[in-house]
Amino acid sequence: MALLYAREGADVAIVHLPEEEPDAKEIHGEIEALGRRSLLLPGDLRDAEFCAETVHRTVEELGGLNVLVSNAAYLNGQRNWTS
């Protein structure tokens, strides 16, 4: 989702579990290669304090928050997205 939004011109904040760091870093690099900004926020959305900090950091570092996508999912298999 983050990569698709970046392809449309968005800067994105990516909230992910700490164990998902390798995948998040890969997407972060792809987003920056598109000339967009990406903010990685490792943590657990079940923690209300973390959620508040996530919104604060996103607004502070990316200049605002226009769209929020809540996408908790598991990707099974290789991704094969093309431009």
C-alpha positions as a Markdown table, in Angstrom:
| # | Residue | x | y | z |
|---|---|---|---|---|
| 1 | Met | 0.0 | 0.0 | 0.0 |
| 2 | Ala | 2.8 | 2.4 | 0.9 |
| 3 | Leu | 4.6 | 1.9 | -2.3 |
| 4 | Leu | 1.4 | 2.4 | -4.4 |
| 5 | Tyr | 0.7 | 5.7 | -2.6 |
| 6 | Ala | 4.3 | 6.8 | -3.2 |
| 7 | Arg | 3.9 | 6.1 | -6.9 |
| 8 | Glu | 0.9 | 8.5 | -6.9 |
| 9 | Gly | 3.1 | 11.2 | -5.3 |
| 10 | Ala | 2.6 | 10.7 | -1.6 |
| 11 | Asp | 5.2 | 10.8 | 1.2 |
| 12 | Val | 4.4 | 7.9 | 3.6 |
| 13 | Ala | 4.8 | 6.8 | 7.1 |
| 14 | Ile | 5.0 | 3.0 | 7.5 |
| 15 | Val | 4.1 | 1.6 | 10.9 |
| 16 | His | 5.4 | -2.0 | 11.3 |
| 17 | Leu | 6.2 | -4.6 | 13.9 |
| 18 | Pro | 9.9 | -4.7 | 14.8 |
| 19 | Glu | 10.2 | -8.2 | 13.3 |
| 20 | Glu | 9.0 | -6.7 | 9.9 |
| 21 | Glu | 12.0 | -4.3 | 9.8 |
| 22 | Pro | 13.7 | -6.0 | 6.8 |
| 23 | Asp | 10.5 | -5.7 | 4.6 |
| 24 | Ala | 9.9 | -2.2 | 5.8 |
| 25 | Lys | 13.4 | -1.1 | 4.9 |
| 26 | Glu | 13.1 | -2.6 | 1.4 |
| 27 | Ile | 9.9 | -0.7 | 0.8 |
| 28 | His | 11.5 | 2.5 | 2.3 |
| 29 | Gly | 14.3 | 2.2 | -0.2 |
| 30 | Glu | 11.9 | 1.8 | -3.1 |
| 31 | Ile | 9.8 | 4.8 | -2.0 |
| 32 | Glu | 12.9 | 7.0 | -1.8 |
| 33 | Ala | 14.0 | 5.8 | -5.2 |
| 34 | Leu | 10.8 | 7.3 | -6.5 |
| 35 | Gly | 11.8 | 10.6 | -5.0 |
| 36 | Arg | 9.3 | 10.5 | -2.2 |
| 37 | Arg | 9.9 | 10.6 | 1.6 |
| 38 | Ser | 9.3 | 7.6 | 3.8 |
| 39 | Leu | 9.2 | 7.4 | 7.6 |
| 40 | Leu | 9.6 | 4.0 | 9.3 |
| 41 | Leu | 7.9 | 3.6 | 12.7 |
| 42 | Pro | 8.5 | 0.3 | 14.3 |
| 43 | Gly | 6.1 | -0.6 | 17.1 |
| 44 | Asp | 2.8 | -2.2 | 18.1 |
| 45 | Leu | -0.5 | -0.5 | 17.3 |
| 46 | Arg | -2.1 | -2.2 | 20.3 |
| 47 | Asp | -0.2 | 0.4 | 22.5 |
| 48 | Ala | -2.2 | 3.6 | 22.6 |
| 49 | Glu | 0.8 | 5.7 | 23.6 |
| 50 | Phe | 2.7 | 4.4 | 20.5 |
| 51 | Cys | -0.3 | 5.3 | 18.3 |
| 52 | Ala | -0.3 | 8.8 | 19.6 |
| 53 | Glu | 3.5 | 9.1 | 19.1 |
| 54 | Thr | 3.1 | 7.7 | 15.5 |
| 55 | Val | 0.6 | 10.5 | 14.6 |
| 56 | His | 2.8 | 13.1 | 16.2 |
| 57 | Arg | 6.0 | 12.0 | 14.4 |
| 58 | Thr | 4.2 | 11.7 | 11.1 |
| 59 | Val | 2.9 | 15.3 | 11.3 |
| 60 | Glu | 6.2 | 16.6 | 12.6 |
| 61 | Glu | 8.5 | 14.9 | 10.1 |
| 62 | Leu | 6.2 | 14.8 | 7.0 |
| 63 | Gly | 4.4 | 18.0 | 7.5 |
| 64 | Gly | 0.9 | 16.6 | 8.1 |
| 65 | Leu | -1.4 | 13.6 | 7.8 |
| 66 | Asn | -3.9 | 13.6 | 5.0 |
| 67 | Val | -4.8 | 9.9 | 4.6 |
| 68 | Leu | -4.7 | 7.0 | 7.1 |
| 69 | Val | -4.8 | 3.4 | 5.9 |
| 70 | Ser | -5.1 | 0.7 | 8.5 |
| 71 | Asn | -3.8 | -2.3 | 6.7 |
| 72 | Ala | -2.9 | -5.2 | 9.0 |
| 73 | Ala | -2.3 | -8.1 | 6.7 |
| 74 | Tyr | 0.0 | -11.0 | 5.9 |
| 75 | Leu | 1.6 | -11.2 | 2.5 |
| 76 | Asn | 1.9 | -14.8 | 1.4 |
| 77 | Gly | 4.2 | -15.3 | -1.6 |
| 78 | Gln | 6.3 | -13.1 | -3.9 |
| 79 | Arg | 5.1 | -9.7 | -4.8 |
| 80 | Asn | 5.2 | -9.0 | -8.5 |
| 81 | Trp | 4.1 | -5.3 | -9.0 |
| 82 | Thr | 5.0 | -3.4 | -12.1 |
| 83 | Ser | 4.9 | 0.3 | -12.8 |
